Amino acid sequence: MESYYELRHTVGFEETNMVGNVYYVNYLRWQGRCREMFLKDRAPAVLADLQADLKLFTLKVDCEFFAELTAFDEIAVRMRLIELAQTQLEFGFDYVRIGPAGETLVARGTQRVACMRGPNNRTVPARVPEALGNALEPYAAVGVRR
């Protein structure tokens, strides 16, 4: 079993710039999409909690680029849990181009998320829901901080 959650994607023209390579903001969009699909596929109870009063605030994102992607590149966005704290999570993302010659790591990023609850004008930190922690357990990086 792999230690990451994977989202497959084919790059489209709308994700490229005038030069023809993928515009940087799309890597961050793919992080968010990967996280959303993880919730749908592996933690549907958390989706119900989000419809109640749970909020997942993205505190920080980053991405380091190693190679360019262009239209019709096949990629895998692979998400791992880096840290699970009482009220926050940190995810790691590997962006891998998949081609006939094998796999190439083209970028790597992270995302820090805080769990919050309450009405929008009185939102306070909240513990990471047990269902989310349990769903993330198989995707914890080696030596994950808890």
Backbone bond lengths (Angstrom), bond angles and torsions (degrees), N, CA, C in turn:
res aa  C-N    CA-C-N  psi(-1)  N-CA   C-N-CA  omega(-1)  CA-C   N-CA-C  phi
1 M - - - 1.454 - - 1.525 110.15 -
2 E 1.329 116.48 136.66 1.464 121.51 179.48 1.524 110.00 -74.22
3 S 1.320 116.07 151.75 1.462 120.01 -178.99 1.530 111.64 -98.43
4 Y 1.327 116.46 27.18 1.460 120.59 178.30 1.523 108.96 -142.76
5 Y 1.335 114.46 156.03 1.458 120.81 171.55 1.521 106.01 -94.07
6 E 1.313 117.32 133.78 1.463 120.50 -173.11 1.523 111.80 -118.72
7 L 1.322 114.87 134.59 1.455 123.49 172.62 1.523 107.31 -116.84
8 R 1.322 117.48 122.04 1.466 121.76 177.09 1.517 109.24 -91.15
9 H 1.333 115.77 146.40 1.461 120.69 -177.51 1.527 109.76 -153.52
10 T 1.329 115.49 143.43 1.461 122.11 171.30 1.521 107.51 -107.72
11 V 1.323 116.58 123.46 1.464 121.77 -178.26 1.525 109.25 -66.55
12 G 1.339 116.36 133.94 1.460 122.03 177.29 1.524 111.50 -106.51
13 F 1.333 116.21 164.40 1.466 120.69 178.75 1.521 112.13 -56.64
14 E 1.345 116.88 -36.19 1.456 120.14 -177.21 1.527 112.58 -65.84
15 E 1.318 117.98 -12.34 1.468 121.68 179.95 1.531 112.32 -97.27
16 T 1.334 116.57 2.99 1.459 120.45 -179.09 1.527 110.36 -107.81
17 N 1.326 115.04 163.29 1.466 120.56 178.15 1.536 110.05 -101.18
18 M 1.318 117.27 -170.68 1.472 121.16 -177.43 1.529 112.53 -62.76
19 V 1.313 117.32 -28.07 1.456 121.88 -179.75 1.532 110.85 -76.84
20 G 1.333 116.50 -23.21 1.462 120.85 178.02 1.515 115.14 107.02
21 N 1.350 116.51 -3.31 1.469 117.60 176.97 1.525 109.55 -98.31
22 V 1.329 116.10 164.77 1.461 121.02 -177.07 1.527 109.92 -66.23
23 Y 1.322 115.15 130.37 1.450 122.41 177.45 1.532 108.71 -69.23
24 Y 1.317 117.25 134.69 1.467 122.84 -169.49 1.520 114.38 -54.00
25 V 1.327 118.92 -35.65 1.460 120.83 -175.36 1.532 111.69 -63.18
26 N 1.324 117.73 -23.20 1.459 120.28 -179.91 1.521 112.57 -66.52
27 Y 1.324 117.62 -30.43 1.459 119.79 176.98 1.531 109.93 -61.36
28 L 1.329 116.63 -38.78 1.461 120.39 178.59 1.528 110.50 -70.55
29 R 1.330 117.04 -38.59 1.465 120.43 175.63 1.529 110.13 -59.71
30 W 1.321 116.46 -41.24 1.470 120.06 -179.09 1.524 111.29 -66.53
31 Q 1.334 117.53 -33.39 1.468 119.74 174.51 1.524 109.84 -59.79
32 G 1.330 115.76 -48.58 1.464 120.31 -179.87 1.517 111.74 -62.31
33 R 1.315 117.10 -41.77 1.469 120.93 179.50 1.528 110.49 -64.35
34 C 1.316 117.15 -41.84 1.465 121.18 178.94 1.523 109.91 -61.45
35 R 1.316 116.79 -44.81 1.467 121.47 178.82 1.524 110.71 -62.20
36 E 1.335 117.31 -43.30 1.467 121.10 179.08 1.527 111.94 -62.69
37 M 1.321 116.47 -45.09 1.462 120.08 -178.23 1.525 110.61 -68.65
38 F 1.333 117.20 -32.27 1.462 120.21 173.61 1.529 109.72 -58.97
39 L 1.331 116.72 -47.13 1.463 120.21 179.68 1.525 110.75 -60.67
40 K 1.317 117.18 -44.13 1.464 121.32 179.60 1.524 111.42 -62.53
41 D 1.332 116.59 -45.60 1.470 121.59 -174.32 1.522 113.77 -80.88
42 R 1.332 117.57 -38.02 1.460 120.45 -169.11 1.524 115.21 -116.07
43 A 1.332 117.24 -16.18 1.476 119.75 -176.42 1.526 111.25 -141.35
44 P 1.331 117.87 56.78 1.478 119.50 -177.66 1.530 113.35 -61.15
45 A 1.323 118.18 -25.85 1.473 120.08 177.69 1.528 110.40 -63.73
46 V 1.317 116.94 -30.95 1.464 120.53 179.11 1.524 109.98 -70.21
47 L 1.329 117.61 -33.25 1.470 120.22 176.57 1.519 110.55 -60.74
48 A 1.321 116.88 -41.55 1.471 120.36 177.01 1.524 110.20 -63.74
49 D 1.332 116.71 -39.05 1.463 121.60 178.26 1.535 110.54 -64.68
50 L 1.328 117.24 -35.26 1.464 121.38 177.98 1.528 111.11 -66.97
51 Q 1.321 116.73 -30.44 1.463 120.08 177.57 1.523 110.87 -75.44
52 A 1.319 117.00 -18.22 1.466 121.31 176.02 1.530 107.02 -85.20
53 D 1.348 117.75 -102.16 1.469 117.45 -178.03 1.529 114.29 -130.59
54 L 1.326 118.31 4.06 1.460 119.99 176.84 1.524 109.76 -70.73
55 K 1.319 115.65 138.35 1.459 121.53 175.55 1.523 107.83 -130.06
56 L 1.314 116.73 136.70 1.460 122.24 175.22 1.520 107.21 -108.36
57 F 1.330 116.56 105.18 1.457 121.96 -179.04 1.526 108.91 -93.13
58 T 1.302 116.79 123.86 1.462 121.05 174.74 1.518 107.45 -80.57
59 L 1.324 116.42 117.54 1.460 121.83 -176.72 1.522 112.42 -92.25
60 K 1.341 115.79 -32.69 1.467 119.53 -173.87 1.519 109.10 -157.68
61 V 1.313 116.48 139.16 1.468 121.93 171.19 1.518 108.20 -135.41
62 D 1.320 115.53 150.37 1.462 119.40 172.46 1.516 108.75 -150.93
63 C 1.314 114.23 164.07 1.451 119.68 179.00 1.527 108.46 -155.39
64 E 1.307 115.41 132.25 1.461 122.76 177.23 1.526 107.19 -112.46
65 F 1.333 116.28 130.65 1.458 121.80 -173.47 1.530 111.23 -104.51
66 F 1.335 116.03 135.43 1.463 122.04 -179.64 1.523 112.69 -114.41
67 A 1.326 117.45 -28.28 1.462 122.52 -179.38 1.520 108.23 -153.70
68 E 1.330 116.29 162.10 1.458 120.41 -178.45 1.521 111.47 -90.14
69 L 1.327 113.83 151.18 1.461 122.06 170.87 1.523 108.04 -113.14
70 T 1.326 116.59 150.25 1.454 121.84 177.53 1.529 109.40 -132.09
71 A 1.329 115.55 174.79 1.465 121.10 -178.21 1.523 110.36 -55.42
72 F 1.304 115.08 138.10 1.457 127.20 177.66 1.521 114.69 74.43
73 D 1.339 116.77 6.12 1.464 117.91 169.52 1.522 108.03 -65.20
74 E 1.316 116.46 138.56 1.471 122.43 174.34 1.522 106.35 -92.63
75 I 1.331 116.38 127.49 1.458 119.64 -179.22 1.524 110.65 -130.07
76 A 1.313 113.77 159.25 1.462 122.24 170.50 1.521 106.52 -122.33
77 V 1.322 116.07 128.35 1.462 121.60 172.96 1.518 104.87 -101.44
78 R 1.331 115.94 116.52 1.462 121.64 -174.43 1.520 110.10 -111.54
79 M 1.319 115.21 119.76 1.461 122.04 -175.74 1.526 110.40 -105.68
80 R 1.330 114.87 134.74 1.461 122.44 174.68 1.524 108.96 -127.58
81 L 1.311 115.56 155.49 1.460 121.11 172.25 1.522 107.61 -87.27
82 I 1.330 116.02 123.85 1.464 120.99 178.28 1.525 110.92 -97.11
83 E 1.339 115.64 -41.61 1.465 119.50 -179.24 1.519 110.03 -144.94
84 L 1.321 114.97 139.13 1.459 122.39 173.98 1.522 106.67 -125.17
85 A 1.339 115.89 107.96 1.466 121.64 177.85 1.532 107.82 -106.65
86 Q 1.313 117.51 -175.41 1.460 120.21 -177.47 1.524 112.76 -62.52
87 T 1.333 116.38 -43.03 1.470 119.52 -175.70 1.534 113.10 -122.44
88 Q 1.332 117.24 -1.42 1.463 120.04 -176.37 1.519 111.79 -134.02
89 L 1.328 114.07 157.81 1.463 122.69 177.24 1.520 108.28 -131.67
90 E 1.316 115.98 149.75 1.456 119.74 170.73 1.522 108.13 -127.90
91 F 1.330 114.46 129.66 1.458 121.55 179.69 1.516 109.75 -110.32
92 G 1.334 115.70 149.04 1.454 122.09 170.90 1.517 108.29 -113.10
93 F 1.326 116.31 144.58 1.457 121.82 -179.26 1.518 109.81 -129.36
94 D 1.325 116.23 128.74 1.459 122.20 170.80 1.513 107.30 -108.07
95 Y 1.321 116.11 132.71 1.459 122.59 176.32 1.523 106.65 -106.12
96 V 1.319 116.56 115.89 1.457 121.89 -172.74 1.524 109.58 -120.89
97 R 1.342 116.05 123.86 1.470 119.97 173.52 1.522 106.92 -81.20
98 I 1.344 115.85 133.38 1.452 121.44 -178.83 1.524 107.61 -112.72
99 G 1.320 115.75 118.97 1.462 119.64 -177.70 1.507 111.37 -141.10
100 P 1.329 115.76 -178.90 1.468 120.69 -178.38 1.538 112.86 -59.13
101 A 1.333 115.72 -29.47 1.472 119.73 -178.72 1.523 112.36 -86.64
102 G 1.334 117.39 -0.66 1.467 120.67 -179.80 1.517 111.61 118.83
103 E 1.316 115.34 -152.00 1.458 121.94 -175.78 1.524 110.97 -109.81
104 T 1.352 114.95 142.68 1.458 121.55 177.78 1.520 108.78 -131.49
105 L 1.324 116.99 124.23 1.458 121.14 175.01 1.525 107.88 -72.25
106 V 1.339 117.20 118.33 1.463 120.50 -176.95 1.528 112.68 -106.60
107 A 1.334 117.43 -20.79 1.464 120.58 178.70 1.519 108.93 -162.39
108 R 1.320 114.51 161.76 1.465 120.93 176.91 1.523 107.59 -144.24
109 G 1.343 116.07 136.93 1.455 119.53 -178.55 1.516 112.22 -142.03
110 T 1.323 114.85 172.37 1.464 121.30 175.43 1.516 108.79 -136.98
111 Q 1.323 114.30 163.13 1.457 121.54 179.13 1.525 107.66 -148.65
112 R 1.329 116.29 129.93 1.464 121.96 177.22 1.523 107.95 -109.62
113 V 1.333 115.98 130.86 1.463 122.32 -174.18 1.527 109.05 -128.14
114 A 1.317 115.37 137.68 1.466 121.49 175.17 1.524 109.01 -110.12
115 C 1.319 115.78 139.34 1.465 121.77 174.18 1.521 107.71 -92.15
116 M 1.333 115.82 130.98 1.462 122.14 -177.84 1.524 108.32 -135.36
117 R 1.315 115.08 157.14 1.468 121.22 176.00 1.521 109.01 -141.02
118 G 1.321 113.82 158.42 1.449 120.32 175.98 1.513 112.62 111.54
119 P 1.332 115.67 171.33 1.465 119.78 179.27 1.531 110.66 -65.36
120 N 1.310 116.08 158.22 1.458 120.86 -172.96 1.526 114.76 -56.38
121 N 1.300 118.47 -31.97 1.470 119.14 -179.59 1.524 112.78 -91.41
122 R 1.346 117.83 -1.35 1.464 121.57 178.90 1.529 110.77 -140.93
123 T 1.297 116.27 42.11 1.464 121.09 -179.27 1.524 109.54 -75.26
124 V 1.340 115.76 135.98 1.465 120.99 -178.98 1.535 109.34 -129.88
125 P 1.333 117.27 155.54 1.469 119.84 177.25 1.529 111.16 -58.50
126 A 1.329 115.03 145.65 1.464 121.27 179.64 1.519 109.10 -137.22
127 R 1.311 115.62 154.72 1.465 120.26 177.56 1.520 110.52 -61.71
128 V 1.339 114.72 148.05 1.455 120.11 173.52 1.526 106.84 -61.23
129 P 1.326 118.46 126.60 1.468 119.76 -179.42 1.525 111.58 -57.84
130 E 1.313 115.61 139.77 1.468 121.04 -179.21 1.528 111.20 -55.95
131 A 1.327 117.02 -39.76 1.471 120.29 -179.76 1.521 111.21 -61.84
132 L 1.328 117.27 -35.79 1.462 121.01 178.61 1.523 110.60 -71.46
133 G 1.317 117.21 -45.60 1.465 120.48 177.31 1.516 112.04 -58.77
134 N 1.333 116.44 -42.99 1.466 120.36 179.13 1.526 111.55 -64.69
135 A 1.342 116.76 -41.26 1.464 120.54 -179.56 1.520 111.66 -66.50
136 L 1.329 117.03 -31.25 1.464 121.26 -177.98 1.528 113.21 -82.69
137 E 1.314 117.28 -18.13 1.468 121.17 -174.80 1.530 113.98 -49.84
138 P 1.332 119.98 -45.44 1.474 118.80 -179.12 1.526 113.69 -67.53
139 Y 1.330 117.63 -13.49 1.453 121.60 -175.70 1.526 112.47 -106.89
140 A 1.307 116.28 14.77 1.458 120.67 -179.54 1.530 109.27 -74.43
141 A 1.330 114.94 129.39 1.451 120.80 176.89 1.530 108.84 -64.94
142 V 1.298 116.45 156.38 1.464 121.44 177.50 1.515 108.22 -58.98
143 G 1.334 116.66 130.40 1.465 120.62 179.82 1.522 113.64 74.71
144 V 1.335 117.11 24.14 1.466 120.52 -179.25 1.525 109.94 -55.64
145 R 1.359 114.26 137.62 1.466 119.77 178.85 1.517 108.96 -82.53
146 R 1.330 115.45 131.44 1.476 120.81 178.83 1.504 109.71 -123.28
